[in-house]
Amino acid sequence: MNTEQRIVVLGAGYTGMLAALRLARRTRNRNVRITLVNPSPRFTERLRMHQIAAGQELADYRIPDILTGTGIEFVQGSATSIDPAAKHVVVDNTTTLPYDKLVYALGSSTDTSIVAGAADHAWTLNDPRLAHQFAERLNVVAAQGGTVVVCGGGLTGIEAATEIADSHPELHVTLISAGAPGAMMGDKARAYLNRALDRLGITRQLGRISKVLPDAVELSTGELIPADLTLWTAGVRVAPLAAQAGIETDANGLIVVDATLRSVSHPDIHAIGDAAAVRFAWGRLHGTCQSGMPTAAYTADTIARQLRGKQSKPFRFGYFHQPVSLGRGDAVIQFTKSDDTPGRWYLTGRLATFYKESVSSSPVPTFRMSRRINVPVKLRAGTPATARS
Ligand SMILES: Cc1cc2nc3c(=O)[nH]c(=O)nc-3n(C[C@H](O)[C@H](O)[C@H](O)COP(=O)(O)OP(=O)(O)OC[C@H]3O[C@@H](n4cnc5c(N)ncnc54)[C@H](O)[C@@H]3O)c2cc1C
């Protein structure tokens, strides 16, 4: 291969980082230029965003440092548009990056547009800067013995509520959810979770939220839950970039991919992580690091194979676990079947805390090792992706 192949990776989160690093290694003797685009030079550990919100300082991982020695070019900025016909990306409305292959790894964020007032009056864990500001406000509210309301009883809401209650025992913490918190877990793991919520003094409120007000959350029944601070963790939205570019997306804006994770409308675009609509016979992947990292490793391997003129097998994946921290000294891990339904086994307490911490801290060492070796990232082979969403 004599002509240089230009590969642009958009987003240096968990999946974009891994895809770029693994690709650099897989193509190291070939004429390939890899460019990684991200708004911040700091790697965001999204798995730990609730820890920032509770006031903890995280390690400062610099993306250019992690890329050292790989030959990957780092461009700091936000992709503002994609032109799939001209095959280029525009960064910050100024810099044009042509590509032969594009890896779309822009992730997702919680959706504050689904309920009136959430965007104006609720905080989110979407951005480390906001999470830090939330932590500062939390200190003020805690000093007054005030109330924090966490909206959403999914894993992020549970982790946030327990982290806040654990670090600020003087606060009143209320967790509002439409269904029982931890509904995705088996009975025993959920019973453990409920005992932990009780131990931390977290009030559970079941109900549909109709409005977020400056000092309260309103339920569809009209009931008002007082809140000095509101944290929103429900719903998922993705960047509109793909849809705006005419790349086929599903109703939620995720790129529709084939069984090899390539866009069905633009096969030179590979979508990974939270931004990809990956289908299996049992349903669609939901955004997790657990599933995102394998999509990144698979895509790096697939592109490297394509450059060597080889065929790719369909992406295979099966879920393995639901690891949930319950503050700093407790956790519950529900092991699952491939389709993420709960299995028989679960872990709790110190063993689970160690397990969860190992999961949260594994990506950065994986990135570093990926510079030198092909790190296996699949925990379980699972079923193959289907051809279309
Ligand atoms: C508090 C919390 C706890 C979680 N815990 C778990 C867990 O225990 N286990 C688990 O499996 N998952 C967990 N998740 C989910 C997990 O974090 C995501 O599924 C994962 O981050 C997805 O990786 P990604 O690479 O697709 O997106 P991200 O990691 O979000 O990365 C996207 C990157 O794209 C960048 N970007 C965005 N827009 C642009 C643009 N226009 N141009 C360039 N770059 C852009 C962003 O800055 C970011 O760096 C948790 C999420 C949260 C919020």
The ligand as a Gaussian input file, in Angstrom:
#p B3LYP/6-31G(d) Opt

LIG

0 1
 C      -21.541000       8.577000      36.346000
 C      -21.440000       7.509000      35.294000
 C      -21.092000       6.219000      35.667000
 C      -20.974000       5.215000      34.708000
 N      -20.627000       3.970000      35.121000
 C      -20.479000       2.991000      34.206000
 C      -20.057000       1.686000      34.608000
 O      -19.858000       1.404000      35.793000
 N      -19.874000       0.737000      33.656000
 C      -20.082000       1.010000      32.323000
 O      -19.873000       0.122000      31.496000
 N      -20.499000       2.243000      31.913000
 C      -20.714000       3.236000      32.811000
 N      -21.108000       4.472000      32.403000
 C      -21.345000       4.714000      30.964000
 C      -20.012000       4.997000      30.239000
 O      -19.357000       6.067000      30.870000
 C      -20.250000       5.321000      28.768000
 O      -20.991000       4.277000      28.190000
 C      -18.920000       5.497000      28.057000
 O      -18.276000       6.671000      28.516000
 C      -19.111000       5.572000      26.533000
 O      -17.863000       5.770000      25.934000
 P      -17.777000       6.650000      24.601000
 O      -16.355000       6.634000      24.168000
 O      -18.832000       6.238000      23.638000
 O      -18.191000       8.111000      25.079000
 P      -17.403000       9.089000      26.077000
 O      -16.553000       8.343000      27.017000
 O      -18.447000       9.997000      26.639000
 O      -16.461000       9.917000      25.119000
 C      -16.960000      10.788000      24.129000
 C      -15.849000      11.785000      23.829000
 O      -16.233000      12.563000      22.699000
 C      -15.899000      13.918000      22.972000
 N      -16.725000      14.769000      22.129000
 C      -18.037000      15.068000      22.295000
 N      -18.445000      15.877000      21.296000
 C      -17.373000      16.066000      20.499000
 C      -17.166000      16.786000      19.285000
 N      -18.159000      17.485000      18.702000
 N      -15.953000      16.730000      18.703000
 C      -14.945000      16.020000      19.274000
 N      -15.084000      15.322000      20.412000
 C      -16.290000      15.352000      21.006000
 C      -16.173000      14.073000      24.450000
 O      -15.531000      15.225000      24.969000
 C      -15.596000      12.765000      24.978000
 O      -14.222000      12.894000      25.248000
 C      -21.235000       5.509000      33.336000
 C      -21.593000       6.812000      32.945000
 C      -21.702000       7.797000      33.913000
 C      -22.086000       9.196000      33.474000

